[in-house]
């Protein structure tokens, strides 16, 4: 299973029809489409609120950052490191 928060990508992964706006998409979508067609991969929607990988790729509000950090079992430092060289 592949979880994705982009509804358009989920649609493209499961729809083999070519549209004018998708004419120049990268080859990896064809790879994913083939796997979906064969039943080897399922692309499922996950709301952005639960997309933990966003902690590595986006600036997040503090509450969301702390929630994702806790889900990854990463602890806060024992003492403040601000201003320490």
PyMOL Python script that loads the backbone (N, CA, C, O; Angstrom):
from pymol import cmd

cmd.read_pdbstr("""\
ATOM      1  N   UNK A   1       0.836  -1.172   0.000  1.00  0.00           N
ATOM      2  CA  UNK A   1       0.000   0.000   0.000  1.00  0.00           C
ATOM      3  C   UNK A   1       0.886   1.243   0.000  1.00  0.00           C
ATOM      4  O   UNK A   1       1.907   1.301   0.685  1.00  0.00           O
ATOM      5  N   UNK A   2       0.472   2.221  -0.777  1.00  0.00           N
ATOM      6  CA  UNK A   2       1.150   3.509  -0.823  1.00  0.00           C
ATOM      7  C   UNK A   2       0.128   4.551  -0.386  1.00  0.00           C
ATOM      8  O   UNK A   2      -0.964   4.638  -0.947  1.00  0.00           O
ATOM      9  N   UNK A   3       0.491   5.331   0.610  1.00  0.00           N
ATOM     10  CA  UNK A   3      -0.399   6.372   1.097  1.00  0.00           C
ATOM     11  C   UNK A   3       0.036   7.718   0.530  1.00  0.00           C
ATOM     12  O   UNK A   3       1.225   8.034   0.490  1.00  0.00           O
ATOM     13  N   UNK A   4      -0.941   8.504   0.096  1.00  0.00           N
ATOM     14  CA  UNK A   4      -0.651   9.773  -0.551  1.00  0.00           C
ATOM     15  C   UNK A   4      -1.710  10.791  -0.126  1.00  0.00           C
ATOM     16  O   UNK A   4      -2.885  10.453   0.016  1.00  0.00           O
ATOM     17  N   UNK A   5      -1.282  12.045   0.075  1.00  0.00           N
ATOM     18  CA  UNK A   5      -2.256  13.075   0.442  1.00  0.00           C
ATOM     19  C   UNK A   5      -2.674  13.921  -0.753  1.00  0.00           C
ATOM     20  O   UNK A   5      -3.390  14.908  -0.588  1.00  0.00           O
ATOM     21  N   UNK A   6      -2.239  13.550  -1.947  1.00  0.00           N
ATOM     22  CA  UNK A   6      -2.572  14.288  -3.154  1.00  0.00           C
ATOM     23  C   UNK A   6      -3.622  13.507  -3.957  1.00  0.00           C
ATOM     24  O   UNK A   6      -3.309  12.487  -4.570  1.00  0.00           O
ATOM     25  N   UNK A   7      -4.853  13.991  -3.946  1.00  0.00           N
ATOM     26  CA  UNK A   7      -5.960  13.293  -4.599  1.00  0.00           C
ATOM     27  C   UNK A   7      -5.732  13.173  -6.112  1.00  0.00           C
ATOM     28  O   UNK A   7      -6.097  12.161  -6.711  1.00  0.00           O
ATOM     29  N   UNK A   8      -5.140  14.182  -6.726  1.00  0.00           N
ATOM     30  CA  UNK A   8      -4.876  14.134  -8.169  1.00  0.00           C
ATOM     31  C   UNK A   8      -3.907  13.020  -8.521  1.00  0.00           C
ATOM     32  O   UNK A   8      -4.093  12.335  -9.527  1.00  0.00           O
ATOM     33  N   UNK A   9      -2.887  12.832  -7.719  1.00  0.00           N
ATOM     34  CA  UNK A   9      -1.922  11.759  -7.961  1.00  0.00           C
ATOM     35  C   UNK A   9      -2.589  10.395  -7.816  1.00  0.00           C
ATOM     36  O   UNK A   9      -2.306   9.481  -8.591  1.00  0.00           O
ATOM     37  N   UNK A  10      -3.458  10.256  -6.844  1.00  0.00           N
ATOM     38  CA  UNK A  10      -4.173   8.991  -6.655  1.00  0.00           C
ATOM     39  C   UNK A  10      -5.018   8.695  -7.890  1.00  0.00           C
ATOM     40  O   UNK A  10      -5.056   7.556  -8.355  1.00  0.00           O
ATOM     41  N   UNK A  11      -5.697   9.711  -8.425  1.00  0.00           N
ATOM     42  CA  UNK A  11      -6.498   9.543  -9.631  1.00  0.00           C
ATOM     43  C   UNK A  11      -5.624   9.133 -10.813  1.00  0.00           C
ATOM     44  O   UNK A  11      -5.971   8.213 -11.553  1.00  0.00           O
ATOM     45  N   UNK A  12      -4.492   9.812 -10.991  1.00  0.00           N
ATOM     46  CA  UNK A  12      -3.601   9.499 -12.113  1.00  0.00           C
ATOM     47  C   UNK A  12      -3.020   8.093 -12.004  1.00  0.00           C
ATOM     48  O   UNK A  12      -2.818   7.421 -13.015  1.00  0.00           O
ATOM     49  N   UNK A  13      -2.752   7.654 -10.785  1.00  0.00           N
ATOM     50  CA  UNK A  13      -2.173   6.321 -10.597  1.00  0.00           C
ATOM     51  C   UNK A  13      -3.146   5.225 -11.024  1.00  0.00           C
ATOM     52  O   UNK A  13      -2.724   4.173 -11.505  1.00  0.00           O
ATOM     53  N   UNK A  14      -4.429   5.464 -10.852  1.00  0.00           N
ATOM     54  CA  UNK A  14      -5.413   4.439 -11.176  1.00  0.00           C
ATOM     55  C   UNK A  14      -6.093   4.602 -12.509  1.00  0.00           C
ATOM     56  O   UNK A  14      -6.864   3.732 -12.915  1.00  0.00           O
ATOM     57  N   UNK A  15      -5.827   5.711 -13.217  1.00  0.00           N
ATOM     58  CA  UNK A  15      -6.504   5.987 -14.476  1.00  0.00           C
ATOM     59  C   UNK A  15      -5.494   5.929 -15.624  1.00  0.00           C
ATOM     60  O   UNK A  15      -4.647   6.814 -15.742  1.00  0.00           O
ATOM     61  N   UNK A  16      -5.573   4.906 -16.463  1.00  0.00           N
ATOM     62  CA  UNK A  16      -4.600   4.766 -17.544  1.00  0.00           C
ATOM     63  C   UNK A  16      -4.815   5.729 -18.713  1.00  0.00           C
ATOM     64  O   UNK A  16      -3.954   5.826 -19.589  1.00  0.00           O
ATOM     65  N   UNK A  17      -5.923   6.429 -18.745  1.00  0.00           N
ATOM     66  CA  UNK A  17      -6.182   7.348 -19.861  1.00  0.00           C
ATOM     67  C   UNK A  17      -5.212   8.514 -19.824  1.00  0.00           C
ATOM     68  O   UNK A  17      -4.911   9.042 -18.754  1.00  0.00           O
ATOM     69  N   UNK A  18      -4.727   8.911 -20.971  1.00  0.00           N
ATOM     70  CA  UNK A  18      -3.847  10.065 -21.074  1.00  0.00           C
ATOM     71  C   UNK A  18      -4.684  11.314 -21.341  1.00  0.00           C
ATOM     72  O   UNK A  18      -5.586  11.292 -22.178  1.00  0.00           O
ATOM     73  N   UNK A  19      -4.397  12.360 -20.659  1.00  0.00           N
ATOM     74  CA  UNK A  19      -5.072  13.628 -20.862  1.00  0.00           C
ATOM     75  C   UNK A  19      -4.035  14.649 -21.312  1.00  0.00           C
ATOM     76  O   UNK A  19      -2.840  14.460 -21.084  1.00  0.00           O
ATOM     77  N   UNK A  20      -4.473  15.711 -21.938  1.00  0.00           N
ATOM     78  CA  UNK A  20      -3.562  16.729 -22.449  1.00  0.00           C
ATOM     79  C   UNK A  20      -2.668  17.295 -21.340  1.00  0.00           C
ATOM     80  O   UNK A  20      -1.479  17.529 -21.557  1.00  0.00           O
ATOM     81  N   UNK A  21      -3.235  17.509 -20.169  1.00  0.00           N
ATOM     82  CA  UNK A  21      -2.448  18.117 -19.091  1.00  0.00           C
ATOM     83  C   UNK A  21      -1.446  17.152 -18.465  1.00  0.00           C
ATOM     84  O   UNK A  21      -0.566  17.587 -17.722  1.00  0.00           O
ATOM     85  N   UNK A  22      -1.555  15.868 -18.742  1.00  0.00           N
ATOM     86  CA  UNK A  22      -0.626  14.886 -18.179  1.00  0.00           C
ATOM     87  C   UNK A  22       0.319  14.324 -19.228  1.00  0.00           C
ATOM     88  O   UNK A  22       0.959  13.296 -19.007  1.00  0.00           O
ATOM     89  N   UNK A  23       0.405  14.986 -20.350  1.00  0.00           N
ATOM     90  CA  UNK A  23       1.206  14.474 -21.463  1.00  0.00           C
ATOM     91  C   UNK A  23       2.683  14.353 -21.108  1.00  0.00           C
ATOM     92  O   UNK A  23       3.358  13.446 -21.597  1.00  0.00           O
ATOM     93  N   UNK A  24       3.186  15.227 -20.286  1.00  0.00           N
ATOM     94  CA  UNK A  24       4.612  15.261 -20.009  1.00  0.00           C
ATOM     95  C   UNK A  24       4.963  14.820 -18.589  1.00  0.00           C
ATOM     96  O   UNK A  24       5.965  15.265 -18.030  1.00  0.00           O
ATOM     97  N   UNK A  25       4.152  13.958 -18.014  1.00  0.00           N
ATOM     98  CA  UNK A  25       4.469  13.495 -16.664  1.00  0.00           C
ATOM     99  C   UNK A  25       5.655  12.550 -16.705  1.00  0.00           C
ATOM    100  O   UNK A  25       5.971  11.980 -17.748  1.00  0.00           O
ATOM    101  N   UNK A  26       6.299  12.391 -15.581  1.00  0.00           N
ATOM    102  CA  UNK A  26       7.510  11.587 -15.519  1.00  0.00           C
ATOM    103  C   UNK A  26       7.198  10.094 -15.657  1.00  0.00           C
ATOM    104  O   UNK A  26       6.061   9.655 -15.485  1.00  0.00           O
ATOM    105  N   UNK A  27       8.224   9.353 -15.966  1.00  0.00           N
ATOM    106  CA  UNK A  27       8.084   7.913 -16.210  1.00  0.00           C
ATOM    107  C   UNK A  27       7.648   7.148 -14.964  1.00  0.00           C
ATOM    108  O   UNK A  27       7.027   6.092 -15.087  1.00  0.00           O
ATOM    109  N   UNK A  28       7.957   7.652 -13.764  1.00  0.00           N
ATOM    110  CA  UNK A  28       7.627   6.892 -12.564  1.00  0.00           C
ATOM    111  C   UNK A  28       6.120   6.696 -12.395  1.00  0.00           C
ATOM    112  O   UNK A  28       5.700   5.712 -11.787  1.00  0.00           O
ATOM    113  N   UNK A  29       5.294   7.613 -12.922  1.00  0.00           N
ATOM    114  CA  UNK A  29       3.844   7.408 -12.822  1.00  0.00           C
ATOM    115  C   UNK A  29       3.421   6.222 -13.666  1.00  0.00           C
ATOM    116  O   UNK A  29       2.472   5.524 -13.311  1.00  0.00           O
ATOM    117  N   UNK A  30       4.104   5.978 -14.775  1.00  0.00           N
ATOM    118  CA  UNK A  30       3.784   4.810 -15.597  1.00  0.00           C
ATOM    119  C   UNK A  30       4.140   3.522 -14.861  1.00  0.00           C
ATOM    120  O   UNK A  30       3.426   2.524 -14.961  1.00  0.00           O
ATOM    121  N   UNK A  31       5.236   3.548 -14.131  1.00  0.00           N
ATOM    122  CA  UNK A  31       5.638   2.407 -13.310  1.00  0.00           C
ATOM    123  C   UNK A  31       4.569   2.116 -12.262  1.00  0.00           C
ATOM    124  O   UNK A  31       4.165   0.968 -12.078  1.00  0.00           O
ATOM    125  N   UNK A  32       4.113   3.166 -11.575  1.00  0.00           N
ATOM    126  CA  UNK A  32       3.091   2.999 -10.540  1.00  0.00           C
ATOM    127  C   UNK A  32       1.782   2.513 -11.161  1.00  0.00           C
ATOM    128  O   UNK A  32       1.139   1.614 -10.620  1.00  0.00           O
ATOM    129  N   UNK A  33       1.381   3.098 -12.290  1.00  0.00           N
ATOM    130  CA  UNK A  33       0.148   2.660 -12.961  1.00  0.00           C
ATOM    131  C   UNK A  33       0.190   1.178 -13.296  1.00  0.00           C
ATOM    132  O   UNK A  33      -0.792   0.461 -13.104  1.00  0.00           O
ATOM    133  N   UNK A  34       1.328   0.726 -13.796  1.00  0.00           N
ATOM    134  CA  UNK A  34       1.470  -0.689 -14.144  1.00  0.00           C
ATOM    135  C   UNK A  34       1.293  -1.565 -12.910  1.00  0.00           C
ATOM    136  O   UNK A  34       0.615  -2.590 -12.972  1.00  0.00           O
ATOM    137  N   UNK A  35       1.893  -1.173 -11.794  1.00  0.00           N
ATOM    138  CA  UNK A  35       1.776  -1.939 -10.548  1.00  0.00           C
ATOM    139  C   UNK A  35       0.335  -1.927 -10.029  1.00  0.00           C
ATOM    140  O   UNK A  35      -0.149  -2.933  -9.510  1.00  0.00           O
ATOM    141  N   UNK A  36      -0.349  -0.786 -10.171  1.00  0.00           N
ATOM    142  CA  UNK A  36      -1.753  -0.696  -9.742  1.00  0.00           C
ATOM    143  C   UNK A  36      -2.617  -1.597 -10.609  1.00  0.00           C
ATOM    144  O   UNK A  36      -3.483  -2.307 -10.097  1.00  0.00           O
ATOM    145  N   UNK A  37      -2.391  -1.575 -11.919  1.00  0.00           N
ATOM    146  CA  UNK A  37      -3.159  -2.404 -12.848  1.00  0.00           C
ATOM    147  C   UNK A  37      -2.988  -3.888 -12.533  1.00  0.00           C
ATOM    148  O   UNK A  37      -3.946  -4.657 -12.611  1.00  0.00           O
ATOM    149  N   UNK A  38      -1.784  -4.284 -12.183  1.00  0.00           N
ATOM    150  CA  UNK A  38      -1.497  -5.691 -11.849  1.00  0.00           C
ATOM    151  C   UNK A  38      -1.976  -6.076 -10.454  1.00  0.00           C
ATOM    152  O   UNK A  38      -1.939  -7.251 -10.086  1.00  0.00           O
ATOM    153  N   UNK A  39      -2.421  -5.101  -9.682  1.00  0.00           N
ATOM    154  CA  UNK A  39      -2.890  -5.378  -8.332  1.00  0.00           C
ATOM    155  C   UNK A  39      -1.759  -5.532  -7.327  1.00  0.00           C
ATOM    156  O   UNK A  39      -1.984  -6.006  -6.213  1.00  0.00           O
ATOM    157  N   UNK A  40      -0.548  -5.140  -7.703  1.00  0.00           N
ATOM    158  CA  UNK A  40       0.607  -5.259  -6.809  1.00  0.00           C
ATOM    159  C   UNK A  40       0.724  -4.075  -5.852  1.00  0.00           C
ATOM    160  O   UNK A  40       1.374  -4.176  -4.812  1.00  0.00           O
ATOM    161  N   UNK A  41       0.098  -2.960  -6.201  1.00  0.00           N
ATOM    162  CA  UNK A  41       0.162  -1.738  -5.392  1.00  0.00           C
ATOM    163  C   UNK A  41      -1.223  -1.137  -5.302  1.00  0.00           C
ATOM    164  O   UNK A  41      -1.977  -1.132  -6.275  1.00  0.00           O
ATOM    165  N   UNK A  42      -1.548  -0.632  -4.132  1.00  0.00           N
ATOM    166  CA  UNK A  42      -2.773   0.148  -3.957  1.00  0.00           C
ATOM    167  C   UNK A  42      -2.363   1.524  -3.474  1.00  0.00           C
ATOM    168  O   UNK A  42      -1.576   1.646  -2.535  1.00  0.00           O
ATOM    169  N   UNK A  43      -2.889   2.559  -4.107  1.00  0.00           N
ATOM    170  CA  UNK A  43      -2.604   3.935  -3.710  1.00  0.00           C
ATOM    171  C   UNK A  43      -3.832   4.446  -2.967  1.00  0.00           C
ATOM    172  O   UNK A  43      -4.922   4.542  -3.532  1.00  0.00           O
ATOM    173  N   UNK A  44      -3.638   4.770  -1.697  1.00  0.00           N
ATOM    174  CA  UNK A  44      -4.742   5.179  -0.848  1.00  0.00           C
ATOM    175  C   UNK A  44      -4.536   6.600  -0.344  1.00  0.00           C
ATOM    176  O   UNK A  44      -3.407   7.054  -0.161  1.00  0.00           O
ATOM    177  N   UNK A  45      -5.642   7.287  -0.123  1.00  0.00           N
ATOM    178  CA  UNK A  45      -5.595   8.661   0.360  1.00  0.00           C
ATOM    179  C   UNK A  45      -5.383   8.678   1.870  1.00  0.00           C
ATOM    180  O   UNK A  45      -6.011   7.921   2.609  1.00  0.00           O
ATOM    181  N   UNK A  46      -4.501   9.544   2.303  1.00  0.00           N
ATOM    182  CA  UNK A  46      -4.328   9.836   3.723  1.00  0.00           C
ATOM    183  C   UNK A  46      -4.376  11.356   3.859  1.00  0.00           C
ATOM    184  O   UNK A  46      -3.627  12.053   3.175  1.00  0.00           O
ATOM    185  N   UNK A  47      -5.230  11.876   4.715  1.00  0.00           N
ATOM    186  CA  UNK A  47      -5.304  13.329   4.878  1.00  0.00           C
ATOM    187  C   UNK A  47      -3.951  13.897   5.307  1.00  0.00           C
ATOM    188  O   UNK A  47      -3.188  13.220   5.996  1.00  0.00           O
ATOM    189  N   UNK A  48      -3.653  15.108   4.913  1.00  0.00           N
ATOM    190  CA  UNK A  48      -2.383  15.751   5.252  1.00  0.00           C
ATOM    191  C   UNK A  48      -2.127  15.754   6.757  1.00  0.00           C
ATOM    192  O   UNK A  48      -0.978  15.711   7.198  1.00  0.00           O
ATOM    193  N   UNK A  49      -3.181  15.803   7.523  1.00  0.00           N
ATOM    194  CA  UNK A  49      -3.059  15.810   8.993  1.00  0.00           C
ATOM    195  C   UNK A  49      -2.332  14.563   9.498  1.00  0.00           C
ATOM    196  O   UNK A  49      -1.737  14.593  10.575  1.00  0.00           O
ATOM    197  N   UNK A  50      -2.372  13.469   8.736  1.00  0.00           N
ATOM    198  CA  UNK A  50      -1.762  12.218   9.159  1.00  0.00           C
ATOM    199  C   UNK A  50      -0.558  11.825   8.309  1.00  0.00           C
ATOM    200  O   UNK A  50      -0.081  10.694   8.407  1.00  0.00           O
ATOM    201  N   UNK A  51      -0.068  12.725   7.488  1.00  0.00           N
ATOM    202  CA  UNK A  51       1.064  12.440   6.600  1.00  0.00           C
ATOM    203  C   UNK A  51       2.360  12.760   7.355  1.00  0.00           C
ATOM    204  O   UNK A  51       2.916  13.850   7.218  1.00  0.00           O
ATOM    205  N   UNK A  52       2.827  11.801   8.147  1.00  0.00           N
ATOM    206  CA  UNK A  52       3.965  12.017   9.029  1.00  0.00           C
ATOM    207  C   UNK A  52       5.226  12.398   8.258  1.00  0.00           C
ATOM    208  O   UNK A  52       6.077  13.108   8.793  1.00  0.00           O
ATOM    209  N   UNK A  53       5.364  11.948   7.025  1.00  0.00           N
ATOM    210  CA  UNK A  53       6.555  12.276   6.231  1.00  0.00           C
ATOM    211  C   UNK A  53       6.699  13.778   6.025  1.00  0.00           C
ATOM    212  O   UNK A  53       7.794  14.247   5.715  1.00  0.00           O
ATOM    213  N   UNK A  54       5.628  14.544   6.189  1.00  0.00           N
ATOM    214  CA  UNK A  54       5.695  16.002   6.022  1.00  0.00           C
ATOM    215  C   UNK A  54       6.679  16.645   6.994  1.00  0.00           C
ATOM    216  O   UNK A  54       7.169  17.743   6.733  1.00  0.00           O
ATOM    217  N   UNK A  55       6.976  15.981   8.107  1.00  0.00           N
ATOM    218  CA  UNK A  55       7.923  16.549   9.072  1.00  0.00           C
ATOM    219  C   UNK A  55       9.299  16.716   8.436  1.00  0.00           C
ATOM    220  O   UNK A  55      10.074  17.571   8.865  1.00  0.00           O
ATOM    221  N   UNK A  56       9.614  15.915   7.426  1.00  0.00           N
ATOM    222  CA  UNK A  56      10.916  15.974   6.768  1.00  0.00           C
ATOM    223  C   UNK A  56      10.941  16.916   5.567  1.00  0.00           C
ATOM    224  O   UNK A  56      12.017  17.263   5.080  1.00  0.00           O
ATOM    225  N   UNK A  57       9.771  17.336   5.082  1.00  0.00           N
ATOM    226  CA  UNK A  57       9.734  18.074   3.825  1.00  0.00           C
ATOM    227  C   UNK A  57       9.055  19.434   3.892  1.00  0.00           C
ATOM    228  O   UNK A  57       9.141  20.202   2.934  1.00  0.00           O
ATOM    229  N   UNK A  58       8.375  19.759   5.005  1.00  0.00           N
ATOM    230  CA  UNK A  58       7.600  20.995   5.062  1.00  0.00           C
ATOM    231  C   UNK A  58       7.805  21.705   6.389  1.00  0.00           C
ATOM    232  O   UNK A  58       8.126  21.089   7.406  1.00  0.00           O
ATOM    233  N   UNK A  59       7.614  23.000   6.354  1.00  0.00           N
ATOM    234  CA  UNK A  59       7.520  23.758   7.594  1.00  0.00           C
ATOM    235  C   UNK A  59       6.121  23.542   8.147  1.00  0.00           C
ATOM    236  O   UNK A  59       5.134  23.776   7.450  1.00  0.00           O
ATOM    237  N   UNK A  60       6.030  23.102   9.380  1.00  0.00           N
ATOM    238  CA  UNK A  60       4.737  22.757   9.963  1.00  0.00           C
ATOM    239  C   UNK A  60       4.425  23.646  11.158  1.00  0.00           C
ATOM    240  O   UNK A  60       5.335  24.160  11.808  1.00  0.00           O
ATOM    241  N   UNK A  61       3.128  23.829  11.451  1.00  0.00           N
ATOM    242  CA  UNK A  61       2.769  24.496  12.703  1.00  0.00           C
ATOM    243  C   UNK A  61       3.336  23.688  13.879  1.00  0.00           C
ATOM    244  O   UNK A  61       3.453  22.466  13.790  1.00  0.00           O
ATOM    245  N   UNK A  62       3.680  24.354  14.959  1.00  0.00           N
ATOM    246  CA  UNK A  62       4.329  23.708  16.093  1.00  0.00           C
ATOM    247  C   UNK A  62       3.550  22.504  16.616  1.00  0.00           C
ATOM    248  O   UNK A  62       4.141  21.463  16.903  1.00  0.00           O
ATOM    249  N   UNK A  63       2.244  22.636  16.741  1.00  0.00           N
ATOM    250  CA  UNK A  63       1.433  21.533  17.277  1.00  0.00           C
ATOM    251  C   UNK A  63       1.541  20.298  16.389  1.00  0.00           C
ATOM    252  O   UNK A  63       1.701  19.184  16.887  1.00  0.00           O
ATOM    253  N   UNK A  64       1.454  20.492  15.085  1.00  0.00           N
ATOM    254  CA  UNK A  64       1.553  19.376  14.147  1.00  0.00           C
ATOM    255  C   UNK A  64       2.963  18.786  14.161  1.00  0.00           C
ATOM    256  O   UNK A  64       3.128  17.566  14.139  1.00  0.00           O
ATOM    257  N   UNK A  65       3.979  19.652  14.196  1.00  0.00           N
ATOM    258  CA  UNK A  65       5.364  19.190  14.265  1.00  0.00           C
ATOM    259  C   UNK A  65       5.582  18.317  15.503  1.00  0.00           C
ATOM    260  O   UNK A  65       6.157  17.232  15.412  1.00  0.00           O
ATOM    261  N   UNK A  66       5.121  18.795  16.648  1.00  0.00           N
ATOM    262  CA  UNK A  66       5.305  18.030  17.886  1.00  0.00           C
ATOM    263  C   UNK A  66       4.555  16.706  17.845  1.00  0.00           C
ATOM    264  O   UNK A  66       5.053  15.696  18.343  1.00  0.00           O
ATOM    265  N   UNK A  67       3.370  16.700  17.258  1.00  0.00           N
ATOM    266  CA  UNK A  67       2.598  15.459  17.132  1.00  0.00           C
ATOM    267  C   UNK A  67       3.334  14.450  16.255  1.00  0.00           C
ATOM    268  O   UNK A  67       3.449  13.280  16.618  1.00  0.00           O
ATOM    269  N   UNK A  68       3.831  14.896  15.108  1.00  0.00           N
ATOM    270  CA  UNK A  68       4.574  14.005  14.218  1.00  0.00           C
ATOM    271  C   UNK A  68       5.860  13.523  14.877  1.00  0.00           C
ATOM    272  O   UNK A  68       6.206  12.345  14.789  1.00  0.00           O
ATOM    273  N   UNK A  69       6.568  14.439  15.541  1.00  0.00           N
ATOM    274  CA  UNK A  69       7.806  14.067  16.236  1.00  0.00           C
ATOM    275  C   UNK A  69       7.535  12.982  17.273  1.00  0.00           C
ATOM    276  O   UNK A  69       8.293  12.020  17.385  1.00  0.00           O
ATOM    277  N   UNK A  70       6.454  13.140  18.029  1.00  0.00           N
ATOM    278  CA  UNK A  70       6.110  12.144  19.039  1.00  0.00           C
ATOM    279  C   UNK A  70       5.759  10.800  18.399  1.00  0.00           C
ATOM    280  O   UNK A  70       6.100   9.746  18.936  1.00  0.00           O
ATOM    281  N   UNK A  71       5.081  10.838  17.260  1.00  0.00           N
ATOM    282  CA  UNK A  71       4.744   9.592  16.563  1.00  0.00           C
ATOM    283  C   UNK A  71       5.972   8.858  16.049  1.00  0.00           C
ATOM    284  O   UNK A  71       5.943   7.641  15.867  1.00  0.00           O
ATOM    285  N   UNK A  72       7.052   9.596  15.815  1.00  0.00           N
ATOM    286  CA  UNK A  72       8.305   8.984  15.366  1.00  0.00           C
ATOM    287  C   UNK A  72       9.190   8.573  16.547  1.00  0.00           C
ATOM    288  O   UNK A  72      10.314   8.110  16.354  1.00  0.00           O
ATOM    289  N   UNK A  73       8.678   8.745  17.763  1.00  0.00           N
ATOM    290  CA  UNK A  73       9.416   8.417  18.996  1.00  0.00           C
ATOM    291  C   UNK A  73      10.719   9.193  19.124  1.00  0.00           C
ATOM    292  O   UNK A  73      11.707   8.674  19.643  1.00  0.00           O
ATOM    293  N   UNK A  74      10.720  10.426  18.655  1.00  0.00           N
ATOM    294  CA  UNK A  74      11.872  11.309  18.807  1.00  0.00           C
ATOM    295  C   UNK A  74      11.586  12.182  20.022  1.00  0.00           C
ATOM    296  O   UNK A  74      10.527  12.802  20.121  1.00  0.00           O
ATOM    297  N   UNK A  75      12.531  12.221  20.934  1.00  0.00           N
ATOM    298  CA  UNK A  75      12.337  12.988  22.168  1.00  0.00           C
ATOM    299  C   UNK A  75      12.954  14.368  22.059  1.00  0.00           C
ATOM    300  O   UNK A  75      13.872  14.599  21.271  1.00  0.00           O
ATOM    301  N   UNK A  76      12.435  15.275  22.860  1.00  0.00           N
ATOM    302  CA  UNK A  76      13.022  16.611  22.968  1.00  0.00           C
ATOM    303  C   UNK A  76      14.381  16.471  23.629  1.00  0.00           C
ATOM    304  O   UNK A  76      14.590  15.541  24.408  1.00  0.00           O
ATOM    305  N   UNK A  77      15.325  17.386  23.333  1.00  0.00           N
ATOM    306  CA  UNK A  77      16.617  17.350  24.020  1.00  0.00           C
ATOM    307  C   UNK A  77      16.414  17.585  25.516  1.00  0.00           C
ATOM    308  O   UNK A  77      15.482  18.288  25.906  1.00  0.00           O
ATOM    309  N   UNK A  78      17.273  17.005  26.359  1.00  0.00           N
ATOM    310  CA  UNK A  78      17.080  17.150  27.814  1.00  0.00           C
ATOM    311  C   UNK A  78      17.257  18.582  28.299  1.00  0.00           C
ATOM    312  O   UNK A  78      16.697  18.951  29.331  1.00  0.00           O
ATOM    313  N   UNK A  79      18.023  19.398  27.576  1.00  0.00           N
ATOM    314  CA  UNK A  79      18.229  20.794  27.984  1.00  0.00           C
ATOM    315  C   UNK A  79      18.224  21.656  26.729  1.00  0.00           C
ATOM    316  O   UNK A  79      18.459  21.164  25.626  1.00  0.00           O
ATOM    317  N   UNK A  80      17.958  22.926  26.906  1.00  0.00           N
ATOM    318  CA  UNK A  80      17.951  23.842  25.790  1.00  0.00           C
ATOM    319  C   UNK A  80      19.356  23.961  25.199  1.00  0.00           C
ATOM    320  O   UNK A  80      20.340  24.098  25.925  1.00  0.00           O
ATOM    321  N   UNK A  81      19.426  23.907  23.886  1.00  0.00           N
ATOM    322  CA  UNK A  81      20.717  24.063  23.205  1.00  0.00           C
ATOM    323  C   UNK A  81      20.816  25.422  22.522  1.00  0.00           C
ATOM    324  O   UNK A  81      21.752  25.666  21.761  1.00  0.00           O
ATOM    325  N   UNK A  82      19.871  26.296  22.784  1.00  0.00           N
ATOM    326  CA  UNK A  82      19.864  27.614  22.154  1.00  0.00           C
ATOM    327  C   UNK A  82      21.067  28.424  22.624  1.00  0.00           C
ATOM    328  O   UNK A  82      21.304  28.547  23.825  1.00  0.00           O
ATOM    329  N   UNK A  83      21.811  28.966  21.696  1.00  0.00           N
ATOM    330  CA  UNK A  83      22.942  29.815  22.021  1.00  0.00           C
ATOM    331  C   UNK A  83      24.198  29.075  22.418  1.00  0.00           C
ATOM    332  O   UNK A  83      25.197  29.705  22.767  1.00  0.00           O
ATOM    333  N   UNK A  84      24.175  27.743  22.374  1.00  0.00           N
ATOM    334  CA  UNK A  84      25.347  26.955  22.752  1.00  0.00           C
ATOM    335  C   UNK A  84      26.143  26.623  21.504  1.00  0.00           C
ATOM    336  O   UNK A  84      25.571  26.202  20.499  1.00  0.00           O
ATOM    337  N   UNK A  85      27.464  26.806  21.555  1.00  0.00           N
ATOM    338  CA  UNK A  85      28.310  26.494  20.406  1.00  0.00           C
ATOM    339  C   UNK A  85      29.170  25.314  20.683  1.00  0.00           C
ATOM    340  O   UNK A  85      29.951  24.904  19.824  1.00  0.00           O
TER     341      UNK A  85
END
""", "prot")
cmd.dss("prot")
cmd.show_as("cartoon", "prot")
cmd.util.cbc("prot")
cmd.orient("prot")
